[in-house]
Amino acid sequence: MCSLALVPADYTQMKINQMENKTMEGLQIVVCGTLVPDPLQTLEPVTTPTGPGLKNETMLPSVLDPWAAHSLYEAANLAKKVPGSKVYLVSLGPKAKLQQLMMTVAQKVPFELVAIDGTAGGFTDAMEVAKTLATAIEAIPGLDKTRLLVFGGCASASRDAGVTMQLIGEQLGITDQFVGVDEISMSDDGSFSVLERIEGGQYLASTCAGAPAVLAWATGSLPEPPNNPQVGMANMRFVMPALQKAQPAAVGVGGINFEKSEVPAQKRATRIVKDVSADVIAAEIVEWIKG
């Protein structure tokens, strides 16, 4: 059960509804995130026998999806505040590239990896991805949905359908869902408050009675943690076995038919003028866009 309130960004936090008194238990925080091509690379779409893809995709250097990375850092920060909590990272991607990615990500924060061997391309169907991730989450040993928070990015640098986290929640039967989250604050009784981005520089402040819930993160407020070799060595004890037993997943484009994929064309038209009002300039820009 959740309560909602619309407040400005510099809001004063208020208790929206009264919660039952209960002891706070450790959380099970599952972060959904995978690799994406390094944004500094030039991406060229091509047509493959299995559908659209990227030219030399297997050779492109990869990074953890930026929005998923924010959710991972927020999950680790929350786990430190709530004793007994544990963070899982559920990743869908080519096993070999996931292993390369984990060499870096594993040094950031403590987590246990749940790897799924499949495509991480930008043309996969959000429904198929959500079903695969939800199945992997439900298979986590000792999963307790009364303590479960599912984190992930509200967007993606790869398959940005904008609905993947919501679909995962539906697959898991979790109806309390928050999108564009920038902050979560836990209470001693297990309830928590959430700030979601909305228009006009405002936040939607929600208070939820407790887990389970799905939180699709925006950028949060935490910086990227520095590399910690000790954390990396501890994580790798679980990363390598998880990669070795990663189950293959046939995730594709579903029933979507892509007729063509191409890099957006660039067009530049510059004209230097003087003594022209802003209204005239705006009108010319509108006409240029229409043309």
C-alpha positions as CSV (number, residue, x, y, z in Angstrom):
1,M,0.0,0.0,0.0
2,C,1.4,3.4,-1.0
3,S,0.5,7.0,-0.4
4,L,1.3,9.8,-2.9
5,A,1.9,13.5,-2.6
6,L,3.1,16.1,-5.1
7,V,5.8,18.4,-3.7
8,P,8.5,20.8,-5.0
9,A,12.1,19.5,-5.4
10,D,13.1,21.3,-2.1
11,Y,10.3,19.5,-0.3
12,T,10.0,18.9,3.5
13,Q,9.6,15.2,4.1
14,M,6.4,14.4,5.9
15,K,4.9,11.1,7.1
16,I,2.0,10.5,4.8
17,N,0.3,7.6,6.5
18,Q,0.7,5.6,9.6
19,M,2.5,2.3,9.3
20,E,2.2,-0.8,11.5
21,N,5.0,-1.2,14.0
22,K,7.3,-4.0,12.9
23,T,11.0,-4.9,13.1
24,M,13.1,-4.0,10.1
25,E,14.6,-7.1,8.4
26,G,17.4,-7.3,5.9
27,L,16.4,-6.6,2.3
28,Q,17.0,-8.7,-0.8
29,I,17.8,-6.0,-3.4
30,V,17.9,-7.4,-7.0
31,V,19.5,-5.0,-9.6
32,C,18.7,-5.6,-13.2
33,G,21.5,-4.3,-15.4
34,T,23.7,-5.4,-18.2
35,L,26.4,-4.3,-20.7
36,V,26.0,-1.7,-23.4
37,P,28.5,-0.6,-26.1
38,D,30.8,2.1,-24.9
39,P,29.0,5.4,-25.8
40,L,32.3,6.8,-27.1
41,Q,32.2,4.3,-29.9
42,T,30.7,4.8,-33.4
43,L,27.7,2.5,-33.7
44,E,26.6,1.5,-37.1
45,P,23.4,-0.6,-37.5
46,V,23.4,-3.5,-39.9
47,T,21.0,-6.3,-40.9
48,T,22.0,-9.8,-39.7
49,P,20.4,-13.2,-40.3
50,T,18.6,-12.9,-37.0
51,G,17.5,-9.3,-37.5
52,P,19.0,-5.9,-37.0
53,G,22.2,-5.5,-35.0
54,L,25.4,-3.4,-34.8
55,K,28.4,-3.7,-37.1
56,N,31.3,-5.6,-35.3
57,E,29.1,-5.7,-32.2
58,T,31.2,-8.5,-30.6
59,M,34.3,-6.4,-31.0
60,L,32.9,-3.2,-29.4
61,P,34.1,-2.4,-25.9
62,S,31.3,-2.5,-23.3
63,V,30.4,-0.7,-20.1
64,L,27.7,-1.3,-17.5
65,D,24.5,0.5,-18.6
66,P,24.7,4.0,-17.0
67,W,21.2,3.9,-15.5
68,A,21.7,0.4,-14.3
69,A,25.0,1.5,-12.7
70,H,23.2,4.2,-10.8
71,S,20.7,1.7,-9.5
72,L,23.5,-0.7,-8.5
73,Y,25.3,2.0,-6.5
74,E,22.0,3.1,-4.8
75,A,21.3,-0.6,-3.9
76,A,24.7,-1.0,-2.3
77,N,24.3,2.2,-0.4
78,L,20.9,1.1,0.9
79,A,22.2,-2.4,1.8
80,K,24.9,-0.8,4.0
81,K,22.2,1.1,5.9
82,V,19.9,-1.9,6.5
83,P,21.8,-4.7,8.3
84,G,21.4,-8.1,6.9
85,S,20.7,-6.9,3.4
86,K,22.1,-8.5,0.2
87,V,22.5,-7.2,-3.3
88,Y,22.1,-9.3,-6.4
89,L,23.0,-8.2,-10.0
90,V,21.0,-10.0,-12.6
91,S,22.7,-9.5,-16.0
92,L,21.6,-10.7,-19.5
93,G,24.3,-10.7,-22.1
94,P,27.0,-12.7,-23.9
95,K,28.8,-14.7,-21.3
96,A,32.3,-13.8,-22.6
97,K,31.6,-10.1,-22.6
98,L,29.9,-10.3,-19.2
99,Q,33.1,-11.8,-17.8
100,Q,35.1,-8.9,-19.2
101,L,32.7,-6.3,-17.8
102,M,32.7,-7.9,-14.3
103,M,36.5,-7.4,-14.0
104,T,35.7,-3.7,-13.6
105,V,32.2,-3.7,-12.1
106,A,33.1,-6.2,-9.4
107,Q,35.5,-3.7,-7.8
108,K,32.8,-1.1,-7.3
109,V,30.4,-2.5,-4.7
110,P,29.6,-5.9,-3.1
111,F,27.0,-8.0,-5.0
112,E,26.3,-11.6,-6.0
113,L,26.0,-12.1,-9.8
114,V,23.2,-13.9,-11.5
115,A,24.3,-14.3,-15.2
116,I,22.1,-15.2,-18.2
117,D,23.8,-16.0,-21.4
118,G,22.0,-14.2,-24.2
119,T,22.0,-11.2,-26.5
120,A,22.3,-7.7,-25.1
121,G,21.6,-5.9,-28.3
122,G,19.5,-2.9,-28.6
123,F,16.8,-4.5,-30.8
124,T,15.5,-7.1,-28.3
125,D,11.9,-7.2,-27.3
126,A,11.2,-5.7,-23.9
127,M,8.6,-8.4,-23.1
128,E,11.0,-11.2,-23.8
129,V,13.8,-9.5,-21.8
130,A,11.4,-9.0,-18.9
131,K,10.2,-12.6,-18.8
132,T,13.8,-13.8,-18.9
133,L,14.9,-11.5,-16.1
134,A,11.8,-12.3,-13.9
135,T,12.4,-16.0,-14.3
136,A,16.1,-15.6,-13.2
137,I,15.0,-13.5,-10.2
138,E,12.4,-16.1,-9.1
139,A,15.1,-18.8,-9.3
140,I,17.4,-17.0,-6.8
141,P,17.9,-19.4,-3.8
142,G,16.1,-18.3,-0.7
143,L,14.2,-15.5,-2.4
144,D,11.7,-13.9,0.0
145,K,9.3,-11.5,-1.8
146,T,8.3,-9.9,1.5
147,R,11.9,-8.5,1.6
148,L,12.4,-8.0,-2.1
149,L,13.2,-4.7,-3.8
150,V,13.9,-4.8,-7.6
151,F,16.1,-2.0,-8.9
152,G,17.0,-1.1,-12.4
153,G,17.3,1.9,-14.8
154,C,14.3,3.9,-15.9
155,A,16.0,4.0,-19.3
156,S,18.8,2.3,-21.1
157,A,21.6,3.2,-23.4
158,S,20.8,0.1,-25.4
159,R,17.2,-1.2,-25.4
160,D,15.5,1.9,-24.2
161,A,11.9,0.7,-24.4
162,G,11.1,2.5,-21.1
163,V,8.9,-0.4,-19.9
164,T,11.3,-3.2,-19.0
165,M,11.3,-2.7,-15.3
166,Q,7.5,-2.3,-15.2
167,L,7.1,-5.6,-17.1
168,I,9.5,-7.3,-14.7
169,G,7.3,-6.2,-11.8
170,E,4.2,-7.5,-13.5
171,Q,5.8,-10.9,-14.2
172,L,6.8,-11.1,-10.5
173,G,3.3,-9.9,-9.3
174,I,4.7,-6.7,-7.8
175,T,2.2,-3.8,-8.2
176,D,4.1,-1.1,-6.2
177,Q,6.3,0.4,-8.9
178,F,8.2,3.7,-9.0
179,V,9.7,5.2,-12.2
180,G,12.4,7.9,-12.4
181,V,13.5,7.4,-8.8
182,D,16.2,9.7,-7.4
183,E,16.0,8.9,-3.7
184,I,14.8,6.2,-1.3
185,S,14.6,6.6,2.5
186,M,14.0,3.6,4.7
187,S,12.2,3.7,8.0
188,D,12.8,1.4,11.0
189,D,9.4,-0.2,10.6
190,G,10.3,-1.4,7.0
191,S,8.3,1.3,5.2
192,F,10.1,3.7,2.8
193,S,9.6,6.9,1.0
194,V,10.5,7.5,-2.6
195,L,11.2,10.6,-4.7
196,E,10.2,10.3,-8.4
197,R,11.0,12.8,-11.1
198,I,8.1,14.5,-12.8
199,E,7.7,17.7,-14.9
200,G,8.3,21.2,-13.8
201,G,11.4,20.5,-11.6
202,Q,9.2,18.7,-9.0
203,Y,9.2,15.3,-7.4
204,L,6.3,12.9,-6.6
205,A,6.8,11.9,-3.0
206,S,5.5,8.4,-2.2
207,T,5.4,6.5,1.1
208,C,5.2,2.7,0.8
209,A,4.3,0.3,3.6
210,G,7.3,-2.0,2.6
211,A,8.6,-4.6,0.2
212,P,8.0,-5.9,-2.4
213,A,8.5,-3.0,-4.8
214,V,10.1,-2.2,-8.1
215,L,12.2,1.0,-8.4
216,A,13.4,2.2,-11.9
217,W,16.1,4.7,-11.1
218,A,17.0,7.9,-12.8
219,T,20.5,9.2,-11.9
220,G,20.1,9.2,-8.1
221,S,22.5,11.3,-6.1
222,L,25.6,9.0,-5.6
223,P,28.9,9.3,-7.4
224,E,30.6,6.3,-9.0
225,P,32.4,4.4,-6.2
226,P,36.2,4.1,-6.6
227,N,37.7,0.7,-7.5
228,N,38.3,-1.4,-4.4
229,P,40.5,-4.5,-5.2
230,Q,39.4,-6.2,-2.0
231,V,35.7,-5.9,-2.9
232,G,36.6,-7.1,-6.4
233,M,38.3,-10.3,-5.0
234,A,35.4,-11.0,-2.8
235,N,32.9,-10.6,-5.6
236,M,34.9,-12.7,-8.0
237,R,34.4,-15.7,-5.8
238,F,30.8,-15.6,-6.9
239,V,31.1,-14.1,-10.3
240,M,33.1,-16.9,-12.0
241,P,30.9,-19.7,-10.8
242,A,27.8,-17.7,-11.8
243,L,29.2,-17.2,-15.3
244,Q,30.1,-20.9,-15.6
245,K,26.6,-22.0,-14.8
246,A,24.9,-19.2,-16.8
247,Q,21.8,-20.6,-18.6
248,P,21.3,-19.7,-22.3
249,A,18.3,-17.5,-23.1
250,A,16.8,-17.2,-26.5
251,V,15.9,-13.5,-26.3
252,G,15.1,-11.9,-29.7
253,V,13.0,-9.3,-31.3
254,G,9.7,-11.1,-30.6
255,G,7.0,-10.3,-33.1
256,I,8.6,-6.9,-34.1
257,N,9.5,-6.5,-37.8
258,F,12.3,-3.9,-38.4
259,E,12.1,-2.7,-42.0
260,K,15.3,-0.6,-41.8
261,S,17.8,0.6,-39.3
262,E,20.2,3.5,-39.9
263,V,22.2,6.2,-38.3
264,P,20.2,9.4,-38.1
265,A,21.2,11.8,-40.8
266,Q,22.9,15.0,-39.7
267,K,21.9,18.3,-41.2
268,R,23.2,21.8,-40.5
269,A,22.0,25.1,-41.9
270,T,23.6,28.3,-40.4
271,R,22.6,31.9,-41.2
272,I,24.0,34.9,-39.3
273,V,21.6,37.8,-38.8
274,K,21.5,41.0,-36.7
275,D,18.7,42.9,-35.0
276,V,16.1,40.2,-35.2
277,S,13.7,39.6,-32.4
278,A,13.4,36.4,-30.5
279,D,9.9,35.8,-31.8
280,V,11.0,36.0,-35.4
281,I,13.9,33.7,-34.7
282,A,11.6,31.2,-33.0
283,A,9.2,31.4,-35.9
284,E,12.0,30.7,-38.4
285,I,13.2,27.7,-36.4
286,V,9.7,26.3,-36.3
287,E,9.3,26.6,-40.1
288,W,12.7,25.0,-40.6
289,I,11.7,22.1,-38.5
290,K,8.5,21.7,-40.4
291,G,10.4,21.7,-43.6
